[in-house]
């Protein structure tokens, strides 16, 4: 594996013979390997490195080997911005795979747009964005949040308490949820936020008990270490999954493994991929990841999206015939398909991919029983239909007259 930069003791396997510079393609990897978001982002880096190792082993891209330059965003948005500039200007990478939180993505977005560069972003997010410089392989709200709310209304009740970290993704997600509940006959009984990384969840637990004395749904968009305190304290308070089911959109197998299954057993998460998806591609993905990083490790949705985006980038580069011609790569990326571990994905003209929607329930071994799966792959809708200001917006980078974002 070819790599440079910060790697935070991520096991890489045996380093291979480094080819001449003219036979190397340099890419950037930019995630939090320290701070509150490291609990989630470290495994995403591992998945990206796994894809790069596989591609290199099979001949590379355009006959060249990929060199990954890894930088630590350190859960700090200004650091993300500075590292993005460093990767583009100093390291001269041809693309960057990176970010988790919307705060980090929005911190680097002006950098990629000003320098007309390219970011591949692997995590579900709130939508309400459309950049020609970003390809998004995580879920849009209609591929995660909206179907989760609909499933809960049909199966678990109609009273929702919303809890999230205090930054753009949870606040926008909860705006969408409230609008959706109003439209579908549900009720928002409470809404609380914590600064990212804050563990002072006691007052939120008290408010949940006061507003939902006999039980109800907790919709959770906390990120990072705050989730550890939250689930441990709702467990200690006796708010079991039978009466207080928690639906999370940023908790997956890796977080369950690190936090302890005893605190999450019976609760739910909405994603597109779970390790328990039964496809030949997923069996291969899980086996490869465990062989590289340890038999006790798990895979999850952001890791799968990160793994997939490296392959989609590879295919776009090969179709363009150049790793340097970013405009040609942008055009070539549209329509790219990949038989991902969770199912076939297609890159749409709005720079997002189609995805199968799934809801899982945490079981005794820390993996998820899949309790719902969409019948077909769901097309991405970045501009949300439940938000009046944006419900008529569309995004299409194949039509130069529309300039990306436009109103129908």
Secondary structure by P-SEA (a helix, b strand, c coil): cccccccccccccccccccccccbbbbbbbcccccccccccaaaaaaaaaaaaaaaaacccccbbbbbbbbbccccaaaaaaaaaaacccccccbbbbcccaaaaaaaaaaaaaacbbbbbccccccccccccbbbccccccccaaaaaaaaaaccccbbbbbbccccaaaaaaaaaaaaaaacccccccccccccccccaaaaaaaaaaacccbbbbbbccccaaaaaaaaaaaaaccccccbbbbbccccaaaaaaaccccccccccccccccccccaaaaaaaaaaaaaccccccccaaaaaaaaaaaaaaaaaaaaccccaaaaaaaaaccccccccccccccccccbbbbbbbbbbbccccccccccccccbbbbbcccccccccccbbbbcccccccccccc
